[in-house]
Amino acid sequence: MILYNKGTGEYQNFLITEDCFDEYNLGKTETIMCQGNGYMCIRGAAEENYPKKTANTFIAGTFNKGPGYEPTELPNTADTFSMEIIIDGKRFFLTEDNVIDYDKTLNLKTGELTRTFKYQTKDNLISFEFTRFVSADNLHLAAQRVKITPLNKDAQIVIISGIDSKTTNSGEAHFIDDTRRFFEKRFIFTKLTTTQSKIDFFINAAHRIFLDDVEDHTLPQPLMNRREAFQKYSFDISVGSTLTIEKYITYYTSIDNKNVACEDNEKSYLILKDIMGEGYEALLKESIAALDTKLWSRDAITIRSKNEFDQLAINYAMYHLFAMTPAHDPRMNIGAKGLSGEGYKGHAFWDTEVFLLPRYIVQNPEVAKSLIEYRYHGLEGARKKAKENGFEGAMFPWEAANPEDGEVTPIYGGMDVYTGERERIKTGFIEIHITSDVAFGVYSYFNFTGDQEFMDNYGYEILLETASFWSSRLETSKEDDLLHITNVIGPDEYTEHIDDNAYTNYLAKWNMDYAVKCYNDIKANRPEVYARLAKKIGLTDEMMATIAERASKVYIPVPGEDLIIDQDTTYRALEEIDLTKYRNNVMGILKDYNLDQISKFKVSKQADIMVLFLLFGENWSNEIKAANFNYYEPYCLHDSSLSFSTHCILANDIGNTTYSYELFKKATTIDLGQDMKACDAGVHAASYGGIWQCVINGFAGLRMIGTDLHFNPRLPEEIQGITFNMIYKGQTLKAKIEKEEITLTNLGEETVTVFVKGEEVTLQNGLNITR
């Protein structure tokens, strides 16, 4: 069972605990207790081996493509945290019958994972304490410590530990085992090279051994075999004495930024040698301090709620957003499973712009800028995809890996269990709203930060090229004089091959209109930018006039007499079926129907119209929002992990705070709840951004309307207050939201203007304003 209330004092609402060992559900805590720093992430797998154990270690941005139909994916690199422990000649492993007082806890505030228990052998009782961390201070460093104490009698203990390069991605081997060797008889070095992308990995490991806190300098026995390099230690431990094994690990790659890479990777063990001299506790302390500086001191969100779990949930989401985000390198983005598992191959989706980017735009704009720069670096791949499909401009890939690669959505998924044929994946071909989602990310970042340099260097080019794509993608119709977009998949992926999807059409028109506005601005006011872009992408008045004209003719569904906006041209005419048994059974409908059958039913994975309201809600009245929420929500199965948070915010907007809070609770337990199979393949990364949005955009009511920042909070009954910091137009603001009032403090140097409950408010340095 997962426990949430173990933390006290400074760790209250920061500890997640598993209180019993369950060999058949290892994936749950492997995932939710993974540890990372944005550069690398290591699943919270046990040190000892089990048939269902998944020991993943991922380094951001190191994609490799397998042969044939195998997709581009993040390769699972060498496992360094696993070790074999032999006690009195018997291999150590746990069962439900030989473990006492089991406790596995991730401390979100410190980033340390701890596992303690007593292990019952035939004639002895052994105390174990495992701890580990991935450093927030040194992106390349991880460390672990194992303490073993015989309690009833003396014990012979053998430890076999090192670098295991036999790892695969569900059987797909992505590495050539290039070099394995030992330095100074203590340091293990391995060089691996990816098979297709030819990225080198340089991995080092070394140990320090202590007997009752006295360091033992006995040299280990080296063990070298195919794709593995280990060290073997043997000790006779007296009853009551403690054997401590500290292990220090570094990972480097040949694509590391120069400011973080080791200059001579063949000698990178020398860096590890210096590092490990500090010891586990000192290195952990440095990591904790860095995690506090990078996350908790600057970005923590305080929720005063009747349910303490709400505070734990936002702490959990914030920790994982830190662990999965490659803030160090604009060539990289956030995968749909972060770096926590093999699901979705490490690929980035629209999730980044719509669900994850807002957290960084508001609280850490430097990271937000890096994530959007990734899309800029992907323009060539997006142009390639557009050209291959017969269009102009930039058509961003539905799934992205290396930015220059363009589309990496697998063409085929699994096998049909009855026909044996490969199932074709359609999203990479027709889920095209990602292009305007990327443009919306640029728009949102610029409006909140006012970063003109970013727009000059990156933003305008993205906006103009995406608008050019949409202009070329629009289609004429014999039925009217308007332009249409046919044969697409919208955010609701249970509706395929649809025409005039409201979300897709609306954002396409917005993208084109906004690009024309930006074009007119740079031509009139930024001649150097205009000249550069005119030369680079062929900007002309004629081209932009065409985009403006075509944008004016895009078909946009409007509310009818019943106030409903058609999700697409056919949705409301689809066959209705009884959805009762699928409403609380995620993906349960797929057990009874395939996607072709589902697309003929009036059922949604998530409702497109709700996501449209999430992005541009100011353009519709609450009456229209309520009518559409009440119409579409009963047909929505919330099978997308993005759905609960979106509906939560919209329910709050229309005044249904009770249901909004219920949806918020469901969003917080997608991974963190008691379902032991919810996240075996990795976390639902975007849902953590969704949790942040529920709290900040929903309950606290922070929204950008055009270029203006608005606060219109509506707290549900359970929540008394929310406090958080943000960086708006370069100024740090502190917001304290209470039931009856809002207090804003400008901690920056310059004056900014915001709107509080519709009233324009000027915030000067150091002043509190309460409304």
CORBELVEN-V392464 format. One record per run of one state. SS is the DSSP state (A for helix, B for strand, O for the rest). FROM is the first residue (numbers start at 1). TO is the last residue. If there is no record, write none. Layout:
((SS | FROM | TO) (SS | FROM | TO))
This chain:
((O | 1 | 1) (B | 2 | 3) (O | 4 | 8) (A | 9 | 11) (O | 12 | 14) (B | 15 | 18) (O | 19 | 22) (A | 23 | 32) (O | 33 | 34) (B | 35 | 36) (O | 37 | 39) (B | 40 | 42) (O | 43 | 56) (B | 57 | 59) (O | 60 | 62) (B | 63 | 65) (O | 66 | 71) (B | 72 | 74) (O | 75 | 78) (B | 79 | 79) (O | 80 | 82) (B | 83 | 87) (O | 88 | 89) (B | 90 | 91) (O | 92 | 98) (B | 99 | 107) (O | 108 | 112) (B | 113 | 120) (O | 121 | 124) (B | 125 | 134) (O | 135 | 140) (B | 141 | 150) (O | 151 | 154) (B | 155 | 164) (O | 165 | 168) (B | 169 | 169) (O | 170 | 171) (B | 172 | 172) (O | 173 | 174) (B | 175 | 183) (O | 184 | 186) (B | 187 | 194) (O | 195 | 199) (B | 200 | 211) (O | 212 | 213) (B | 214 | 216) (O | 217 | 220) (B | 221 | 225) (O | 226 | 227) (B | 228 | 237) (O | 238 | 241) (B | 242 | 253) (O | 254 | 264) (A | 265 | 267) (O | 268 | 268) (A | 269 | 276) (O | 277 | 279) (A | 280 | 299) (O | 300 | 301) (B | 302 | 305) (O | 306 | 308) (A | 309 | 324) (O | 325 | 342) (A | 343 | 346) (O | 347 | 347) (B | 348 | 348) (O | 349 | 350) (A | 351 | 363) (O | 364 | 364) (A | 365 | 377) (O | 378 | 378) (A | 379 | 388) (O | 389 | 399) (B | 400 | 400) (O | 401 | 402) (A | 403 | 405) (O | 406 | 411) (B | 412 | 415) (O | 416 | 421) (B | 422 | 424) (O | 425 | 426) (A | 427 | 430) (O | 431 | 433) (A | 434 | 449) (O | 450 | 451) (A | 452 | 473) (O | 474 | 474) (B | 475 | 475) (O | 476 | 482) (B | 483 | 484) (O | 485 | 487) (B | 488 | 488) (O | 489 | 497) (B | 498 | 498) (O | 499 | 501) (A | 502 | 525) (O | 526 | 526) (A | 527 | 537) (O | 538 | 540) (A | 541 | 552) (O | 553 | 553) (B | 554 | 554) (O | 555 | 570) (A | 571 | 573) (O | 574 | 574) (B | 575 | 575) (O | 576 | 579) (A | 580 | 582) (O | 583 | 587) (A | 588 | 591) (O | 592 | 594) (A | 595 | 598) (O | 599 | 600) (B | 601 | 601) (O | 602 | 603) (B | 604 | 604) (O | 605 | 607) (A | 608 | 619) (O | 620 | 621) (A | 622 | 635) (B | 636 | 636) (O | 637 | 642) (A | 643 | 653) (O | 654 | 656) (A | 657 | 672) (O | 673 | 684) (A | 685 | 699) (O | 700 | 701) (B | 702 | 705) (O | 706 | 707) (B | 708 | 711) (O | 712 | 718) (B | 719 | 728) (O | 729 | 730) (B | 731 | 738) (O | 739 | 741) (B | 742 | 746) (O | 747 | 751) (B | 752 | 756) (O | 757 | 758) (B | 759 | 763) (O | 764 | 767) (B | 768 | 770) (O | 771 | 771))
